[in-house]
Amino acid sequence: MKDNDEIICNCLQVTRGEIIEAIKTKGLTLVDEVGDETEAGTGCSSCHGDIEEILKEING
């Protein structure tokens, strides 16, 4: 199991747990939707790949 306290978005200090919660509660399917809800990926966008992986883990 991965650590929910892991920082995924270093620019805005958004954690794996925050991203997972947003995906599950809001039914998110796109990196841009995660950014709208959590601000993750809206800085330099280097975490987009990690966000995409989390989306795949949650949504299959």
Residue frames as a rotation matrix with the C-alpha (Angstrom) as fourth column:
MET 1
0.578 0.816 0.000 0.00
0.816 -0.578 0.000 0.00
0.000 0.000 -1.000 0.00
LYS 2
-0.264 -0.670 0.694 1.30
0.645 -0.658 -0.390 3.41
0.717 0.345 0.605 -0.94
ASP 3
-0.571 -0.090 -0.816 1.65
0.768 -0.409 -0.492 6.22
-0.290 -0.908 0.303 1.58
ASN 4
0.364 0.828 0.426 -1.28
0.900 -0.430 0.067 8.65
0.238 0.359 -0.902 1.44
ASP 5
0.711 -0.169 -0.683 0.95
0.275 -0.827 0.490 11.34
-0.648 -0.536 -0.542 3.01
GLU 6
-0.280 -0.837 0.470 3.32
0.809 0.058 0.584 11.21
-0.517 0.544 0.661 0.03
ILE 7
0.063 0.216 -0.974 3.55
-0.256 -0.940 -0.225 14.59
-0.965 0.264 -0.004 -1.70
ILE 8
0.206 0.092 0.974 2.53
0.836 0.500 -0.224 14.12
-0.508 0.861 0.026 -5.34
CYS 9
0.602 0.024 0.798 2.46
0.536 -0.754 -0.381 17.77
0.593 0.657 -0.467 -6.37
ASN 10
-0.151 -0.779 -0.608 5.63
0.988 -0.129 -0.081 19.36
-0.015 -0.614 0.790 -5.01
CYS 11
-0.670 -0.101 0.735 4.72
0.318 -0.934 0.161 22.86
0.670 0.342 0.658 -6.26
LEU 12
-0.145 0.758 0.636 1.51
-0.592 -0.582 0.558 23.02
0.793 -0.296 0.533 -4.23
GLN 13
-0.850 -0.348 0.394 2.21
-0.518 0.419 -0.746 20.33
0.095 -0.839 -0.536 -1.61
VAL 14
0.262 0.964 -0.052 -0.78
-0.959 0.267 0.099 18.14
0.109 0.024 0.994 -2.54
THR 15
-0.528 -0.480 0.700 -0.67
-0.658 0.753 0.020 14.63
-0.536 -0.450 -0.714 -1.11
ARG 16
-0.914 0.177 -0.366 -1.64
-0.098 0.778 0.621 11.28
0.394 0.603 -0.694 -2.60
GLY 17
-0.670 0.673 -0.315 -4.45
0.688 0.402 -0.604 11.08
-0.279 -0.621 -0.732 -0.01
GLU 18
-0.330 0.535 -0.778 -5.92
-0.177 -0.845 -0.505 14.43
-0.927 -0.029 0.373 -1.02
ILE 19
-0.637 0.038 -0.770 -5.91
-0.770 -0.072 0.634 13.38
-0.031 0.997 0.075 -4.66
ILE 20
-0.909 0.301 -0.289 -7.46
0.255 0.949 0.187 9.98
0.331 0.097 -0.939 -3.92
GLU 21
-0.536 0.734 -0.416 -10.19
0.506 -0.115 -0.855 11.58
-0.676 -0.669 -0.310 -1.80
ALA 22
-0.339 0.385 -0.858 -11.06
-0.589 -0.799 -0.126 14.06
-0.734 0.463 0.497 -4.56
ILE 23
-0.800 0.004 -0.600 -11.17
-0.530 0.465 0.709 11.31
0.282 0.885 -0.370 -7.19
LYS 24
-0.839 0.453 -0.301 -13.42
0.509 0.849 -0.141 9.10
0.192 -0.271 -0.943 -5.07
THR 25
-0.422 0.717 -0.554 -15.80
0.494 -0.330 -0.804 11.77
-0.760 -0.614 -0.215 -3.77
LYS 26
-0.082 0.354 -0.932 -16.15
-0.519 -0.813 -0.264 13.74
-0.851 0.462 0.250 -7.01
GLY 27
0.583 0.305 0.753 -15.89
0.342 0.748 -0.568 10.88
-0.737 0.589 0.332 -9.52
LEU 28
0.416 -0.493 -0.764 -12.93
-0.697 -0.712 0.080 12.47
-0.584 0.499 -0.640 -11.28
THR 29
0.756 -0.138 0.639 -11.46
0.405 0.867 -0.292 10.84
-0.514 0.480 0.711 -14.37
LEU 30
0.634 -0.505 0.586 -9.08
0.501 -0.309 -0.809 13.45
0.589 0.806 0.057 -15.83
VAL 31
-0.305 -0.851 -0.427 -5.86
0.941 -0.201 -0.272 15.08
0.146 -0.485 0.862 -14.64
ASP 32
-0.705 0.070 0.706 -7.41
0.081 -0.980 0.179 18.52
0.705 0.184 0.685 -15.30
GLU 33
0.419 0.907 0.049 -10.37
-0.045 -0.033 0.998 17.65
0.907 -0.421 0.028 -13.06
VAL 34
0.404 -0.378 -0.833 -7.98
0.890 0.374 0.262 16.68
0.212 -0.847 0.487 -10.27
GLY 35
-0.685 -0.706 0.180 -6.23
0.672 -0.708 -0.218 20.03
0.282 -0.028 0.959 -10.76
ASP 36
-0.265 0.682 0.681 -9.54
-0.120 -0.724 0.679 21.90
0.957 0.098 0.274 -10.58
GLU 37
0.713 0.642 -0.281 -10.43
0.129 0.273 0.953 20.19
0.689 -0.716 0.112 -7.29
THR 38
0.748 -0.458 -0.481 -7.02
0.639 0.299 0.709 20.02
-0.181 -0.837 0.516 -5.56
GLU 39
0.812 -0.467 -0.350 -4.75
-0.532 -0.839 -0.115 22.39
-0.240 0.280 -0.930 -7.54
ALA 40
0.123 -0.780 0.614 -2.38
0.037 0.622 0.782 19.42
-0.992 -0.073 0.105 -8.05
GLY 41
-0.147 -0.301 0.942 -0.64
0.879 0.397 0.264 19.67
-0.453 0.867 0.207 -11.40
THR 42
0.795 0.527 0.301 -1.50
0.606 -0.710 -0.359 23.32
0.025 0.468 -0.883 -11.96
GLY 43
0.555 -0.698 -0.453 2.04
-0.230 -0.652 0.723 24.57
-0.799 -0.297 -0.522 -11.28
CYS 44
-0.310 -0.811 -0.497 4.85
-0.779 -0.083 0.621 23.09
-0.544 0.580 -0.606 -13.37
SER 45
0.577 0.735 -0.358 2.77
-0.816 0.495 -0.299 20.01
-0.042 0.464 0.885 -14.37
SER 46
-0.411 -0.812 -0.414 5.64
-0.789 0.544 -0.285 17.56
0.457 0.209 -0.865 -13.75
CYS 47
-0.764 0.160 0.625 3.31
-0.396 0.648 -0.650 15.46
-0.509 -0.744 -0.432 -11.56
HIS 48
0.036 0.854 -0.518 0.75
-0.993 -0.029 -0.116 14.82
-0.114 0.519 0.847 -14.32
GLY 49
-0.262 -0.205 -0.943 2.12
-0.485 0.873 -0.055 11.30
0.834 0.443 -0.328 -14.85
ASP 50
-0.985 -0.111 -0.129 1.77
0.062 0.471 -0.880 10.49
0.158 -0.875 -0.457 -11.15
ILE 51
-0.476 0.879 0.006 -1.78
-0.647 -0.346 -0.679 11.87
-0.595 -0.328 0.734 -11.08
GLU 52
0.032 0.444 -0.895 -2.62
-0.928 0.346 0.138 9.78
0.371 0.827 0.424 -14.15
GLU 53
-0.657 -0.353 -0.667 -1.32
-0.125 0.922 -0.365 6.67
0.744 -0.157 -0.650 -12.36
ILE 54
-0.925 0.366 0.098 -3.48
-0.096 0.023 -0.995 7.43
-0.367 -0.930 0.014 -9.31
LEU 55
-0.143 0.900 -0.411 -6.52
-0.940 -0.254 -0.228 7.91
-0.310 0.353 0.883 -11.55
LYS 56
-0.123 0.037 -0.992 -5.84
-0.639 0.762 0.107 4.48
0.759 0.647 -0.070 -13.10
GLU 57
-0.933 -0.265 -0.242 -5.42
0.019 0.637 -0.771 2.88
0.358 -0.724 -0.589 -9.66
ILE 58
-0.728 0.685 0.041 -8.75
-0.266 -0.226 -0.937 4.26
-0.632 -0.693 0.347 -8.46
ASN 59
0.107 0.857 -0.504 -10.83
-0.824 -0.207 -0.528 4.06
-0.556 0.472 0.684 -11.64
GLY 60
0.279 -0.033 0.960 -9.33
0.166 0.986 -0.014 0.95
-0.946 0.164 0.280 -13.18
